[in-house]
Amino acid sequence: MGVWPARVSIREVGLRDGLQSIATIVPTTQKCEWIAGAHRAGMREIEVGSFVPPRLLPQLADTAAVLTFAKTLPGLFASVLIPNLKGAERALEGKADLMILPLSASQAHSLANLRKAPDDVVAEMAQIRAARDASGSRTLIEGGIGTAFGCTIQGAVDEAEVLRLMQALLDAGADRVSLADTVGYADPASVRRLFEKALRIAGNRFSGGHFHDTRGLALANTVAALELGVTRFDASLAGIGGCPHAPGASGNATTEDLAFMLEAMGCRTGIDLRALLALRQHVVGWIPAEPTHGALWRAGLPKTFAGIQ
């Protein structure tokens, strides 16, 4: 493909998908510094936390406070993950711009991770949509379909099942849907094949891709989606995160590496990479015992790079 999308959005998910996967509990003040730093660097979409019960994820127990701070930053689109209707009610109270209901296309992963079957999550989506509409809120609802390319517990996940669940989420009231390679099984060919079909179903209600770099293919998979015109991707600063059911996972796509690749390709992200690399250094300092990833921070920006100065 000779022409790439002129503009691509990166949603920073390190504060949720990243922090929930590590043992270190980052203080609220540092989370707010992270959000403020990302905002100064030009990021405009951040997943700030999750309304999962604190006993399950103490790392994210302060999500309400972090969301309140995020809402003070101009132009910032703040999203939260919600596990159920109760979580949705908290997201609505906090005036989140977007709430993401995760659904695993793998029956086995869904039962292990969410303790409910995929179709039960679809039913919950309908309840969440009804609650959102009844509240008069403008909070958007995203159905995030995980294990879309396979599962470490179940193995293969049928594309037809992924697409059936996507259509079911849309029918149940999701404003938009996204696909996630939760355990890092995807490759560029499988991304192109599944995303083409997903786009035919969801059209402009298809939100984007969430790729893990478990086997080093997150950026390659992003390019495969870009070729189809997809313009929104999730990533985590320093590549932190992963999935508890994907042993050895190296984490999410690395925000700074993804932003560099996109900018180098001529896809504007609005991100100041030098500011983002400086923020990375702070974040890594807050989690010194945790593994971090990425390549750009080691080599630095090339002298030929013409991104935001």
VOSEKOL-686264 format. One line per 4 residues: for each residue y, z, x of C-alpha. Coordinates in Angstrom, 3 decimals, padded with zeros to 6 digits. Layout:
BEGIN
Y,Z,X; ...
//
This chain:
BEGIN
000.000,000.000,000.000; 003.325,-001.006,001.507; 005.657,001.219,-000.475; 005.331,004.975,-000.827
007.026,007.136,-003.489; 010.674,007.624,-002.583; 010.547,011.335,-003.396; 007.682,013.823,-003.366
007.706,017.483,-004.454; 005.806,020.195,-002.621; 005.024,023.385,-004.499; 004.690,026.326,-002.120
001.623,028.355,-003.150; 001.305,030.664,-000.163; 002.725,033.620,-002.062; -000.137,033.361,-004.568
-003.103,031.336,-003.325; -002.384,032.369,000.224; -001.748,036.087,-000.142; -004.536,036.672,-002.659
-007.043,035.453,-000.065; -006.102,037.845,002.744; -006.427,041.597,003.143; -002.841,042.292,004.248
-000.545,043.451,001.464; 002.898,041.986,002.123; 005.746,044.193,000.843; 007.897,042.949,-002.019
010.984,042.760,000.200; 009.238,040.397,002.595; 007.940,038.246,-000.260; 011.505,037.924,-001.504
012.667,037.047,002.026; 009.950,034.367,002.094; 011.151,032.888,-001.198; 014.804,033.015,-000.135
013.965,031.368,003.194; 011.945,028.623,001.527; 014.814,028.031,-000.895; 017.309,027.778,001.983
014.965,025.281,003.649; 015.179,023.091,000.562; 012.021,024.003,-001.330; 012.566,023.973,-005.080
009.087,024.716,-006.460; 007.351,027.987,-005.567; 004.330,029.705,-007.090; 005.515,033.282,-006.686
002.439,035.235,-007.754; -000.183,035.889,-010.381; -000.408,038.153,-013.405; -003.976,039.162,-012.619
-004.726,042.905,-013.098; -003.519,044.805,-010.004; -006.917,046.467,-009.559; -008.392,043.008,-008.946
-005.604,041.662,-006.734; -003.453,044.480,-005.344; -001.834,041.887,-003.054; -000.065,040.449,-006.116
000.652,043.646,-008.061; 004.417,043.142,-007.669; 004.513,039.661,-009.222; 006.923,040.714,-011.993
009.465,041.966,-009.443; 009.039,038.913,-007.221; 009.491,036.601,-010.226; 012.671,038.461,-011.212
014.084,037.816,-007.740; 013.019,034.174,-007.730; 014.872,033.603,-010.995; 018.154,034.529,-009.279
018.008,031.530,-006.916; 019.802,028.426,-008.188; 017.651,025.413,-008.925; 014.377,027.150,-008.076
011.428,026.295,-010.346; 009.296,029.454,-010.281; 005.680,029.333,-011.390; 002.982,031.989,-011.791
-000.763,031.857,-012.225; -002.120,033.460,-015.391; -005.793,034.356,-016.018; -005.566,034.781,-019.787
-003.327,035.378,-022.817; -002.211,038.790,-021.566; -001.083,037.236,-018.298; 000.750,034.554,-020.265
002.624,037.201,-022.216; 003.812,038.755,-018.951; 004.873,035.333,-017.656; 006.856,034.747,-020.841
008.508,038.175,-020.508; 009.510,037.304,-016.941; 010.857,033.916,-018.012; 008.697,031.986,-015.547
009.514,028.281,-015.505; 005.807,027.430,-015.473; 002.539,029.272,-015.974; -000.704,027.861,-014.608
-003.992,028.588,-016.334; -006.868,027.905,-013.910; -010.049,026.306,-015.207; -013.067,025.650,-013.009
-014.962,022.473,-013.861; -018.039,024.061,-012.289; -019.831,026.273,-014.809; -021.240,028.461,-012.024
-017.882,028.861,-010.258; -016.132,029.533,-013.560; -018.494,032.389,-014.376; -018.249,033.828,-010.840
-014.484,033.471,-010.484; -013.123,033.788,-014.038; -016.044,035.486,-015.793; -015.926,032.917,-018.577
-017.219,029.419,-019.252; -014.886,026.415,-018.900; -014.737,025.823,-022.653; -013.727,029.461,-023.165
-010.737,028.761,-020.923; -009.858,025.753,-023.095; -009.895,028.047,-026.136; -007.613,030.457,-024.268
-005.226,027.571,-023.554; -004.832,027.026,-027.299; -003.964,030.700,-027.791; -001.476,030.602,-024.913
000.207,027.503,-026.300; 000.515,029.163,-029.706; 002.017,032.298,-028.141; 004.470,030.247,-026.087
005.602,028.251,-029.112; 005.913,031.359,-031.280; 008.105,033.023,-028.656; 010.539,030.120,-028.548
010.165,030.086,-024.754; 010.724,026.983,-022.646; 008.093,028.015,-020.107; 005.810,025.079,-019.347
002.012,025.419,-019.316; -000.175,023.737,-016.714; -003.942,023.535,-016.831; -005.175,023.597,-013.249
-008.694,022.212,-012.965; -010.469,023.598,-009.920; -013.735,022.609,-008.185; -012.941,019.082,-009.357
-014.815,017.534,-006.426; -017.739,019.903,-006.122; -018.659,023.549,-005.828; -020.241,025.765,-003.164
-022.252,027.578,-005.856; -023.251,024.788,-008.209; -023.082,021.815,-005.872; -022.137,018.546,-007.556
-019.627,018.534,-010.403; -019.803,015.520,-012.708; -016.583,013.478,-012.823; -017.141,012.985,-016.549
-017.109,016.762,-017.038; -013.874,017.107,-015.070; -012.234,014.435,-017.217; -013.625,015.900,-020.438
-012.119,019.277,-019.593; -008.807,017.653,-018.653; -008.607,015.953,-022.034; -009.620,019.209,-023.742
-006.819,021.124,-022.013; -004.282,018.518,-023.086; -005.611,018.600,-026.641; -005.391,022.406,-026.611
-001.689,022.267,-025.776; -001.240,022.078,-022.016; 002.080,020.463,-021.133; 000.521,019.096,-017.969
-002.665,019.169,-015.909; -003.535,019.115,-012.217; -006.665,018.737,-010.085; -007.736,021.007,-007.245
-010.253,020.552,-004.443; -010.940,024.283,-004.418; -013.709,024.295,-001.812; -012.725,021.319,000.322
-015.382,018.802,-000.733; -013.009,015.899,-001.448; -012.490,012.816,000.682; -009.916,010.006,000.247
-012.346,007.725,-001.605; -013.367,010.404,-004.100; -009.727,011.400,-004.590; -008.740,007.847,-005.390
-011.669,007.410,-007.775; -011.102,010.627,-009.747; -007.290,010.548,-009.700; -007.256,006.976,-011.023
-009.303,008.100,-014.012; -007.234,011.250,-014.464; -004.001,009.262,-014.507; -005.393,006.990,-017.200
-006.064,010.052,-019.357; -002.990,012.182,-018.644; -000.327,009.635,-017.670; 002.970,011.375,-016.961
001.388,014.696,-017.957; -000.657,014.593,-014.747; 001.108,017.068,-012.483; -000.446,016.565,-009.072
-003.012,017.582,-006.492; -004.040,020.819,-004.829; -006.015,020.109,-001.662; -007.696,022.555,000.677
-008.087,021.696,004.351; -011.561,023.220,004.628; -012.930,020.137,006.377; -009.663,018.783,007.767
-008.989,016.210,005.044; -006.094,017.688,003.063; -003.489,015.265,004.444; -005.796,012.255,004.165
-006.548,013.197,000.571; -002.816,013.506,-000.107; -002.261,009.956,001.138; -005.021,008.696,-001.171
-003.209,010.283,-004.113; 000.168,008.991,-002.918; -001.214,005.461,-003.027; -001.703,005.954,-006.759
001.873,007.138,-007.235; 001.173,010.884,-007.434; 004.328,012.725,-006.344; 003.589,016.469,-006.532
001.335,018.484,-004.237; 000.591,022.142,-003.572; 000.614,023.576,-000.053; 000.779,026.928,001.706
002.996,027.879,004.630; 000.879,028.297,007.784; -002.110,027.083,005.772; -003.073,030.555,004.589
-005.382,030.999,001.645; -008.636,029.537,000.506; -011.333,030.465,-001.970; -013.601,033.553,-001.868
-016.496,031.313,-002.915; -015.939,028.851,-000.034; -017.179,030.611,003.131; -015.450,029.456,006.292
-012.596,027.830,004.401; -009.565,027.236,006.607; -007.110,027.464,003.756; -004.726,025.313,001.794
-002.926,022.217,002.944; -000.301,023.426,005.404; 003.202,023.148,003.933; 004.995,022.297,007.167
002.422,019.673,008.209; 002.441,018.085,004.759; 006.248,018.006,004.623; 006.395,016.431,008.097
003.890,013.731,007.193; 005.739,012.865,003.988; 009.156,012.770,005.642; 007.788,010.668,008.501
006.423,008.210,005.916; 009.836,007.961,004.276; 009.004,010.139,001.271; 011.936,012.499,000.832
010.982,016.112,000.152; 014.412,017.726,000.457; 012.948,020.112,003.045; 014.626,021.021,006.334
011.608,021.165,008.636; 013.350,023.127,011.361; 014.276,025.824,008.857; 010.737,025.765,007.484
009.215,026.203,010.942; 011.540,029.152,011.570; 010.399,030.696,008.273; 006.764,030.127,009.262
007.334,032.222,012.364; 008.602,035.114,010.209; 005.714,034.874,007.751; 003.101,034.787,010.514
004.747,037.892,011.957; 004.273,039.694,008.641; 000.511,039.020,008.622; -000.420,039.387,012.314
-004.082,040.166,011.666; -004.684,037.136,009.448; -005.766,033.628,010.480; -003.097,030.950,010.175
-003.328,027.204,010.580; -001.329,024.055,011.175; -000.427,021.605,013.924; 003.320,020.963,013.685
004.294,024.448,014.856; 002.341,023.918,018.112; 003.701,020.489,019.035; 007.113,020.603,017.371
008.980,017.698,015.845; 008.875,014.426,017.796; 012.101,013.158,019.353; 011.893,010.116,017.074
011.851,012.211,013.903; 014.782,011.370,011.653; 014.347,013.931,008.876; 016.914,016.468,007.662
018.886,017.714,010.649
//
